[in-house]
Amino acid sequence: MEYKSPVYEVISVPIEKIKANTYNPNAVAPPEMKLLYESIKEDGYTMPIVCYYTEPQDTYIIVDGFHRYRVMLEHQDIYEREEGRLPVSVINKPIDQRMASTIRHNRARGSHDVELMSNIVKELHELGRSDAWISKHLGMERDEILRLKQITGLAALFKDVKFGKAWRPAEDDEDEI
C-alpha cells in the first residue's frame, strides 16, 4: 500500500471534540500569541491541527497545533468566522510516537519549557524507550537527555547508566581523630 500523508485527508472537526494533550512542553509568549491571532485573522487557518482520534470518547487529542486551537477558544471572532470548527489531520500512533511527533513539530519551530521537556523524557523512559530512541525520535543530543533526566531528580532514570570509578571514599580511621 502506498503511503499517503495525513495532510491530504484534512477533516473539519467541531472544537468541542478537540482536547489538549497532557504532555506538550511548548510555550508561546503573549506577543507571539497575539501575532498568531493576527495571522489567523488575516490568513485564516493555513495549517491543520494534528490530532489522534480516540474512538471510545469520540475526541481528537492534539499532537500539534495547541496554540492555533487556543486562538479559536479565546477569540470569539475567529470562532464565529470558522463556525466553531478546526481543520484536523489525524495520525494513528501509540502514545510514545505521538509524544515524539509533538516534540519534533515543536522543535522545528520554537523553544520548550525545560521542566515539561524533562517530564516527557521521564515518561518516555518509563514507557521503556532508551536514550538512543529518545535521541533519534526527539532530535536531542545524549547530553541534553542526561541534563533533562537530572532535572527530574529520579534515580530510576539512571539505573542503566554505567558510571566510571573515578574515586573511592576513604575508610574512616578512628585512630587518627
GUKOL-320799 format. One record per residue (C-alpha): x, y, z; residue number from 1. Coordinates in steps of 0.02 Angstrom, whole numbers, plus 32768, in hexadecimal, padded with zeros to 4 digits. Layout:
% residues N
ATOM      u      v      w   pos
ATOM      X      Y      Z   NUM
...
This chain:
% residues 177
ATOM      u      v      w   pos
ATOM   8000   8000   8000     1
ATOM   8042   80AB   7FD2     2
ATOM   805C   8125   8062     3
ATOM   7FEB   81BD   8062     4
ATOM   8015   8251   80D4     5
ATOM   7F8B   8280   814F     6
ATOM   7F84   8332   810B     7
ATOM   7F2C   82F1   806F     8
ATOM   7E99   82BB   80D9     9
ATOM   7E75   8356   8142    10
ATOM   7DCC   8351   8196    11
ATOM   7D61   83D9   81E6    12
ATOM   7D47   83B6   82A0    13
ATOM   7CDC   8414   831F    14
ATOM   7D50   8463   839F    15
ATOM   7CEC   8412   842B    16
ATOM   7D2D   8368   83F3    17
ATOM   7DE4   83A1   83F9    18
ATOM   7E48   8392   849A    19
ATOM   7EF9   83C5   84CA    20
ATOM   7F77   833D   84F0    21
ATOM   7FC2   8333   859F    22
ATOM   8079   8338   856D    23
ATOM   809B   83CA   84F5    24
ATOM   8132   842A   8536    25
ATOM   8122   84B7   84B6    26
ATOM   80FE   8565   84F7    27
ATOM   80D5   8600   8491    28
ATOM   80F2   86AD   84DA    29
ATOM   8064   872D   84D4    30
ATOM   80AE   8792   8444    31
ATOM   80BB   86F5   83D8    32
ATOM   800A   86C0   8409    33
ATOM   7FCD   876B   83D0    34
ATOM   802C   8754   832D    35
ATOM   7FDF   86A7   8317    36
ATOM   7F32   86F1   8331    37
ATOM   7F56   8779   82B0    38
ATOM   7F98   86F6   8237    39
ATOM   7EFB   868B   8248    40
ATOM   7E8D   8726   823F    41
ATOM   7EE0   8761   819E    42
ATOM   7F0D   86BD   8149    43
ATOM   7E95   8640   8197    44
ATOM   7ECE   8595   81D0    45
ATOM   7F55   8567   8154    46
ATOM   7F91   84CC   81B0    47
ATOM   7F24   8445   81FD    48
ATOM   7F2C   8413   82B3    49
ATOM   7F7E   8367   82BF    50
ATOM   7F19   82F2   832E    51
ATOM   7F06   823E   8366    52
ATOM   7E52   8200   8364    53
ATOM   7E10   81A0   83FB    54
ATOM   7D77   8141   83C3    55
ATOM   7D30   8112   846E    56
ATOM   7D28   81C9   84A3    57
ATOM   7D0A   820B   83F2    58
ATOM   7D90   828F   8410    59
ATOM   7E29   82CE   83B4    60
ATOM   7EC5   82E1   8421    61
ATOM   7F3D   8367   83E3    62
ATOM   7FE9   832E   83AE    63
ATOM   8018   83D5   835E    64
ATOM   7FBB   8479   834E    65
ATOM   7F87   849D   8402    66
ATOM   7FA3   8558   83EF    67
ATOM   7F3D   8560   834E    68
ATOM   7EB5   8505   83AF    69
ATOM   7EC7   8582   843D    70
ATOM   7EAE   8615   83C7    71
ATOM   7E02   85D4   839B    72
ATOM   7DD8   85B4   8452    73
ATOM   7E0C   8663   8485    74
ATOM   7DCD   86CB   83F2    75
ATOM   7D13   86CE   83CF    76
ATOM   7D2D   8720   8325    77
ATOM   7D97   868D   82EB    78
ATOM   7D1D   860F   8336    79
ATOM   7C8A   865F   82DC    80
ATOM   7CE2   8673   8236    81
ATOM   7D1A   85BD   8238    82
ATOM   7C70   8583   827A    83
ATOM   7CC6   8532   830F    84
ATOM   7D24   84B5   82A3    85
ATOM   7DDD   8494   828D    86
ATOM   7E39   843E   81FF    87
ATOM   7E83   839C   8242    88
ATOM   7F01   831F   81FE    89
ATOM   7EF2   8279   8259    90
ATOM   7F86   820A   8282    91
ATOM   7F72   815D   82CA    92
ATOM   8007   8139   833A    93
ATOM   8024   80F6   83EA    94
ATOM   8043   8174   8475    95
ATOM   8102   816D   846E    96
ATOM   80FF   8193   83B3    97
ATOM   8082   8220   83CE    98
ATOM   80F4   826C   8453    99
ATOM   8186   8261   83DB   100
ATOM   811C   82B1   8351   101
ATOM   80ED   8341   83C5   102
ATOM   81A3   8361   83F0   103
ATOM   81DC   8358   833A   104
ATOM   8156   83D3   8305   105
ATOM   8180   8449   8393   106
ATOM   823D   8440   8382   107
ATOM   8231   846A   82CB   108
ATOM   81DD   850F   82FD   109
ATOM   820A   854C   83A9   110
ATOM   8243   8530   845A   111
ATOM   8206   84C1   84E7   112
ATOM   81E5   84D0   859F   113
ATOM   8275   8472   85F0   114
ATOM   8210   8425   867D   115
ATOM   818C   83E3   8606   116
ATOM   8212   839F   8591   117
ATOM   825E   8346   8627   118
ATOM   81B6   82F6   864A   119
ATOM   81A8   82BC   8595   120
ATOM   8253   8268   85A1   121
ATOM   821E   8219   8646   122
ATOM   817A   81D8   85FD   123
ATOM   81CF   8192   8563   124
ATOM   8250   813D   85D2   125
ATOM   81C4   80F2   863B   126
ATOM   8173   80B5   859A   127
ATOM   8213   8054   857A   128
ATOM   8264   80C6   84FB   129
ATOM   8322   80CB   84FC   130
ATOM   838E   8167   84F5   131
ATOM   83BA   8136   8443   132
ATOM   8301   812E   8414   133
ATOM   82DF   81D6   8468   134
ATOM   8377   8223   8412   135
ATOM   8342   81E4   8368   136
ATOM   8289   820B   8374   137
ATOM   8291   82B1   83D0   138
ATOM   832C   82F5   837C   139
ATOM   838D   8307   841E   140
ATOM   8444   82EF   8445   141
ATOM   8469   8270   84CD   142
ATOM   84AE   82F6   8542   143
ATOM   840A   8356   8532   144
ATOM   83AB   82B9   8563   145
ATOM   841F   82A2   85F7   146
ATOM   8402   8357   8631   147
ATOM   8346   8342   8621   148
ATOM   834D   82A1   8685   149
ATOM   83B2   82FA   870C   150
ATOM   832B   8380   8719   151
ATOM   82A7   8300   8746   152
ATOM   8317   82BF   87D1   153
ATOM   82DD   820C   87BE   154
ATOM   8360   8189   87DF   155
ATOM   82FD   810B   8777   156
ATOM   832B   816C   86DA   157
ATOM   83E2   8142   86FA   158
ATOM   83D0   808A   8729   159
ATOM   841A   804D   8684   160
ATOM   84A5   80D0   867A   161
ATOM   8557   808E   868C   162
ATOM   85BC   80FD   86FF   163
ATOM   867A   80FE   8707   164
ATOM   86DC   80E4   87A7   165
ATOM   872B   8190   87B2   166
ATOM   8748   8187   886E   167
ATOM   8725   811D   8905   168
ATOM   86F7   8163   89AD   169
ATOM   8782   8145   8A2C   170
ATOM   8760   80DC   8AC4   171
ATOM   874F   8141   8B62   172
ATOM   87DE   811E   8BD8   173
ATOM   87A1   8141   8C87   174
ATOM   8853   8136   8CCB   175
ATOM   8883   81D7   8C70   176
ATOM   87FE   823F   8CC7   177
